Structures are given as C-alpha cells and as structure tokens.
Amino acid sequence: MAHTHCIKKMLGIEDPNIYLDDMPVVFEENKQVKNIVVQGKLSYTPRCCKKCGITNDSHQDIIKNGTKLSTIKLTHINFQPVLLRLKKQRFLCKHCAQTFIAETKLVERHCFISNIIKRTIAMELREIQSMRLVAQHLSVSNSTVIRVLEKVAEPLEANHIYLPQHLSIDEFKSVKNVSGAMSFLFLDAQNHRLIDVVEDRRQNQLIDYFMRYPKESRYSVKTVTMDMYSPYLAVVKDCFPKAQIVIDRFHIVQHLNRALNSFRIRVMNEAKKKSETDYRKLKKQWKLLLKNEWELDVTDYRTHRLYEGLVTEKMMVDYLLHINPRLRQVYTLVNDLRFALQRHDFDQFKTILEESRKYVLPKKVRTTVQTLFKYQEGIRNACLYTLSNGAIEGVNNKIKNIKRSGFGYRNYSHLRARILISYRLTASQFEPKALHYKEEKRRQEEKEKAKAN
C-alpha cells in the first residue's frame, strides 16, 4: 500500500523483498525506553541453495519452510529507537535437505544492528565526541561502536605505494607505550591530505616504515617540512635523498621567543631584590616584550596602572629594556632575526647570526643561536618556499580534542582509527559495500565454492 511504501522510504528500507504489514507501527516500552516497532516480512524466490549451490531453475527444488522472527535496530525518530520486527523466510532444499534463511542488504548475516546504524556510527566517529556518547545516542553498546570503528578504519590504511612531492611531518602525544607516548604523522603539504599515522617516532622505526615505499616514490619527494627535531634529519637523508628540508617558520620564531622569554624571567628574578616595581612590570608585560618591535604602537597614549602619566607601547618597552642592558641586546637580536625571516631575507638572517658570535650572549640564547646555525639549510629553504606546518598543527589540535573528549585513550589502534576516519573517510565510503566489504567478500567466496562443488 502507499502508506507502507512511504514508511519504507522514510526509514531507509530499500530492499524490495521486505513487505511491511498494513498496520506496521506499534509502540513498546522496554527498560524504560519507548521504542517504535515496525513489523514486516522478508521473502523472495532464491536462485540457488546457500548450502549445496544447486540452482532453483524450476522453482520446485527449493521450497518455503516457515519463518524466523528477527528484531533489527533501524534508526531514531524524535530520540526514540526504531525497531524492525522482521519475519525472515526459511527455505528448504530438496537436494541436500538443508535449510537456510532469506538474507537482505539491510543487515549483515547473524547481526541485529542495521547497516543504517553502522553508517551513522561511522559518520558520528568523524566528529569530536567520545565513543561512549555515540553509543548512547544510537542506543547501542560500546563494543558495537568499537567493532564498527575497527571495520571502517581497515580499508583506510595507507597503500605504501604513493608519496606526494611535498611532505609535512610532525609528532603528537598518543598513548603510553615503549616509544615514549609520542607518535608520528605526515600529510601532503600542498592539499593537506593526511597520508598515514605511525605509532613510533623514533629514528630507526621511521626509517623501517618509509623503506616500505618503492624507491621511485621516495626519490620523487622534493621537500619535507618539519620542526627542528634532530632525528628527522637522518630519516630524510636516508629515505628521501633528493628532498630538501624546509624548517617551519613558526618553530624558528618559537625558538627565538623562548630564548627571549627565558632571559626576561632571569632579569625579572634579579630585579625582585632591587625594585618591586620593575619586577611587577617585567612579570605582567611579558607579552609586550614578545611583540614584534615594528608592530609596537608609538602614537596612542594611554594610562597604565604600572606607569605614571600617559604612555605608549614603545615607551613601556623602552623602560623595560632600560632595566638591563643585556636584555636590550637580546631583544634587538631576536627582533632583527624575526624581521629578516618575515622578509624572507636569508642573507640578512645569516649575517645577523654571524655578527652574534662577536659578543657574549646568555647561555640559553647562545644555545638557540647555535641551533639556528645547525639548521641553516632548512632555514634558507623556509625563506624560498611558502610551505609550512600550519595544516599539520591543526591536525594535532583536533587529535588533542578527540583525546580530551574521551578522557584519553589506552588503545593506540583505536586512536589511530579515529584519526584516519576523521581525515580520510569520504562520503562515498559510507555505502554498505565500503563499510562491510568483508561481508561482500565472504558471500562471493561462498558462491565460488558452491559453483566448484
């Protein structure tokens, strides 16, 4: 009838062999949950026997032999679970005297959770929320969500064949294990597509991993954008000999800011014994010292609770630098390097580093300068290319939010699966054949076995 057809369309039941009753919808209360129950029947004429493989050419070799009642979870309407109470036709083969039950694409074999629910779970796992919350929303168990997570993530594994020309690599904190709880991920630096996630970021593990790729793919990599983590240098040299290293500009500026801030703290602690006012100014205005010198306001005069009269940002910074001459020296060095980096002028950047060798610098600042000397080639490439690790830092931020939503992860494979689903699962892969390719493969093997017999 027309109304049953509309109900099937609304519930996503696309199998033409499922027939709903004339009065299909009833309401039942189970465990203080009100369920919407839809009643129907599954029946068709089978082409062959599922047991012996004999074809049903005359439609008399396989006969109907009763039904089996099955309750299938479909979806939710107005926050109420919808159940399909389906009478599945049982068939009897006259040749082998075996019985089998009618099957439908609506649900997998020996399963009572519909593929609609499983596709919804896969879509929900793309978002930042805990797996327990997904289970509560869809009225399924946590184990069901985990099984769907593992099944959906399996086809998303990297093929270890193709590598893009421009790579972006970084690490993130995953779960506690022998590798120190740090894992490795890399993506295409141009289209920001996540390629794969590796459990261990240690040098020997990464070399073993990348050596799985063909030599042609590894040699086609032109640039690798990374931070200043020294083991990555050996990985790039061994695995991508034709690639140029590009140091992310954000991490260069971060190193300079940390050096300046560490010396500010040292000067602040020394000023605490001499002047309480200078101590408070150095402590409260740390952001002002880290601001680029050429971006300081020199025209807007305002009152400030730490200063008398009207002052500008430039006047406040000049006072802070007047407290300690070495602080002014470090401040000038850091700003000159940041200005050269912003203008992509590596020659000026290198000249400033060379001149810094002529005078004495604080220990941490000198260590930072030596680190920049070590990565000169990568910094030169950072001034030539516009590539950065901004996209991969965004991926890291989402990973942190996923971990935070679930109050941390103990199983690395589950965390990795959530990452792959979030960034590699597309809309076309929500189809039943993509989500349940193992079931389709099993059915194909059974057909080939039946033909062989």
DAFEN-V273007 format. One record per residue. N is the residue number from 1. RES is the residue in one letter. NEAR is the number of other C-alpha atoms within 10 Angstrom. Layout:
((N;RES;NEAR) (N;RES;NEAR))
This chain:
((1;M;9) (2;A;7) (3;H;12) (4;T;17) (5;H;14) (6;C;11) (7;I;15) (8;K;17) (9;K;11) (10;M;10) (11;L;16) (12;G;13) (13;I;19) (14;E;14) (15;D;12) (16;P;12) (17;N;15) (18;I;19) (19;Y;20) (20;L;22) (21;D;13) (22;D;12) (23;M;11) (24;P;16) (25;V;17) (26;V;11) (27;F;12) (28;E;11) (29;E;10) (30;N;8) (31;K;6) (32;Q;7) (33;V;11) (34;K;14) (35;N;19) (36;I;19) (37;V;21) (38;V;23) (39;Q;18) (40;G;20) (41;K;19) (42;L;21) (43;S;20) (44;Y;14) (45;T;14) (46;P;17) (47;R;14) (48;C;18) (49;C;23) (50;K;20) (51;K;15) (52;C;17) (53;G;20) (54;I;19) (55;T;15) (56;N;16) (57;D;11) (58;S;8) (59;H;12) (60;Q;10) (61;D;15) (62;I;24) (63;I;16) (64;K;18) (65;N;14) (66;G;12) (67;T;17) (68;K;14) (69;L;12) (70;S;15) (71;T;16) (72;I;19) (73;K;22) (74;L;26) (75;T;23) (76;H;17) (77;I;11) (78;N;6) (79;F;12) (80;Q;15) (81;P;18) (82;V;21) (83;L;25) (84;L;24) (85;R;18) (86;L;20) (87;K;20) (88;K;21) (89;Q;20) (90;R;18) (91;F;24) (92;L;18) (93;C;23) (94;K;14) (95;H;12) (96;C;12) (97;A;11) (98;Q;14) (99;T;17) (100;F;15) (101;I;19) (102;A;19) (103;E;18) (104;T;16) (105;K;14) (106;L;19) (107;V;19) (108;E;16) (109;R;12) (110;H;8) (111;C;12) (112;F;16) (113;I;19) (114;S;19) (115;N;23) (116;I;20) (117;I;20) (118;K;25) (119;R;20) (120;T;14) (121;I;23) (122;A;25) (123;M;16) (124;E;20) (125;L;22) (126;R;17) (127;E;14) (128;I;18) (129;Q;16) (130;S;17) (131;M;23) (132;R;15) (133;L;15) (134;V;20) (135;A;18) (136;Q;11) (137;H;15) (138;L;21) (139;S;17) (140;V;16) (141;S;13) (142;N;14) (143;S;12) (144;T;14) (145;V;22) (146;I;17) (147;R;11) (148;V;18) (149;L;23) (150;E;16) (151;K;18) (152;V;25) (153;A;22) (154;E;13) (155;P;15) (156;L;17) (157;E;13) (158;A;13) (159;N;12) (160;H;15) (161;I;12) (162;Y;14) (163;L;20) (164;P;19) (165;Q;17) (166;H;19) (167;L;24) (168;S;27) (169;I;18) (170;D;20) (171;E;21) (172;F;19) (173;K;14) (174;S;23) (175;V;20) (176;K;13) (177;N;14) (178;V;8) (179;S;13) (180;G;13) (181;A;15) (182;M;18) (183;S;21) (184;F;18) (185;L;20) (186;F;22) (187;L;23) (188;D;20) (189;A;23) (190;Q;14) (191;N;10) (192;H;17) (193;R;15) (194;L;21) (195;I;22) (196;D;18) (197;V;20) (198;V;15) (199;E;21) (200;D;21) (201;R;22) (202;R;16) (203;Q;16) (204;N;12) (205;Q;14) (206;L;20) (207;I;18) (208;D;12) (209;Y;14) (210;F;18) (211;M;14) (212;R;12) (213;Y;16) (214;P;13) (215;K;13) (216;E;11) (217;S;15) (218;R;24) (219;Y;15) (220;S;17) (221;V;20) (222;K;16) (223;T;22) (224;V;28) (225;T;27) (226;M;24) (227;D;22) (228;M;19) (229;Y;10) (230;S;11) (231;P;13) (232;Y;21) (233;L;15) (234;A;15) (235;V;19) (236;V;22) (237;K;14) (238;D;14) (239;C;20) (240;F;22) (241;P;15) (242;K;15) (243;A;20) (244;Q;18) (245;I;25) (246;V;29) (247;I;26) (248;D;24) (249;R;24) (250;F;12) (251;H;15) (252;I;21) (253;V;17) (254;Q;11) (255;H;19) (256;L;22) (257;N;19) (258;R;15) (259;A;22) (260;L;25) (261;N;19) (262;S;14) (263;F;19) (264;R;23) (265;I;15) (266;R;11) (267;V;19) (268;M;22) (269;N;14) (270;E;13) (271;A;18) (272;K;14) (273;K;10) (274;K;10) (275;S;11) (276;E;11) (277;T;13) (278;D;18) (279;Y;20) (280;R;14) (281;K;17) (282;L;24) (283;K;15) (284;K;10) (285;Q;14) (286;W;16) (287;K;10) (288;L;16) (289;L;22) (290;L;17) (291;K;14) (292;N;14) (293;E;19) (294;W;10) (295;E;9) (296;L;16) (297;D;12) (298;V;12) (299;T;10) (300;D;10) (301;Y;13) (302;R;11) (303;T;11) (304;H;12) (305;R;6) (306;L;13) (307;Y;12) (308;E;8) (309;G;10) (310;L;11) (311;V;16) (312;T;17) (313;E;19) (314;K;18) (315;M;14) (316;M;19) (317;V;20) (318;D;13) (319;Y;13) (320;L;22) (321;L;19) (322;H;12) (323;I;16) (324;N;15) (325;P;11) (326;R;16) (327;L;20) (328;R;16) (329;Q;14) (330;V;22) (331;Y;23) (332;T;15) (333;L;19) (334;V;23) (335;N;20) (336;D;18) (337;L;21) (338;R;20) (339;F;17) (340;A;18) (341;L;21) (342;Q;13) (343;R;11) (344;H;19) (345;D;15) (346;F;21) (347;D;13) (348;Q;16) (349;F;22) (350;K;18) (351;T;12) (352;I;16) (353;L;18) (354;E;12) (355;E;10) (356;S;15) (357;R;12) (358;K;8) (359;Y;7) (360;V;11) (361;L;16) (362;P;14) (363;K;11) (364;K;14) (365;V;23) (366;R;15) (367;T;13) (368;T;17) (369;V;20) (370;Q;14) (371;T;14) (372;L;20) (373;F;14) (374;K;13) (375;Y;17) (376;Q;17) (377;E;15) (378;G;22) (379;I;24) (380;R;20) (381;N;20) (382;A;22) (383;C;22) (384;L;13) (385;Y;13) (386;T;11) (387;L;22) (388;S;22) (389;N;25) (390;G;15) (391;A;19) (392;I;23) (393;E;15) (394;G;11) (395;V;22) (396;N;18) (397;N;12) (398;K;16) (399;I;21) (400;K;16) (401;N;15) (402;I;24) (403;K;19) (404;R;14) (405;S;15) (406;G;14) (407;F;10) (408;G;15) (409;Y;16) (410;R;12) (411;N;12) (412;Y;16) (413;S;15) (414;H;15) (415;L;19) (416;R;20) (417;A;21) (418;R;25) (419;I;23) (420;L;22) (421;I;23) (422;S;23) (423;Y;15) (424;R;18) (425;L;18) (426;T;10) (427;A;8) (428;S;9) (429;Q;16) (430;F;19) (431;E;13) (432;P;19) (433;K;15) (434;A;15) (435;L;22) (436;H;19) (437;Y;15) (438;K;12) (439;E;14) (440;E;15) (441;K;12) (442;R;10) (443;R;13) (444;Q;12) (445;E;12) (446;E;14) (447;K;18) (448;E;11) (449;K;12) (450;A;16) (451;K;12) (452;A;8) (453;N;9))
